[in-house]
Amino acid sequence: MPQAVRTERRRAQSAARRKDEVIQIRASADTKVILNRAASLRGQKLSEFMLESARRQAEETILDQRVFFLQPQAHDRFLALLDAPPRPSDEVRRRLTRKPAWER
């Protein structure tokens, strides 16, 4: 895990323990009903459920930000692979078309 994400996670965990920050949000009645139902299914308070869900989404968003650098020739090969990915091998095709064990 990148150092920046670990540092951000530690800060967030610290802040979560202190719970001295306030986040306000407005939502429609329908949205609140759905969120309350989901929270109760997990045995959580609405605020706990919302904070956990938002935090998980925020972490995924941060982790999805990947930057890498390539030499021009490698960059061209990379783009070519994105434009025309290699075809799966015969073995992969067999595995993809084979019925699952429970259907055999």
LINKADA-V674419 format. One record per pair of residues at least 24 apart in sequence whose ideal C-beta (glycine too) atoms are under 10 Angstrom apart, sorted by sequence separation. I is the first residue (numbers start at 1). J is the second residue. If there is no record, write none. Layout:
BEGIN
I;J  I;J
END
This chain:
BEGIN
23;47  25;50  23;50  19;47  23;51  25;54  23;54  19;51  16;51  16;52  16;55  13;55  12;55  9;55  12;58  12;59  8;58  9;59  8;59  9;62  5;59  8;62  5;62  4;62  5;63  2;62  5;65  2;63  4;65  1;63  2;65  2;66
END
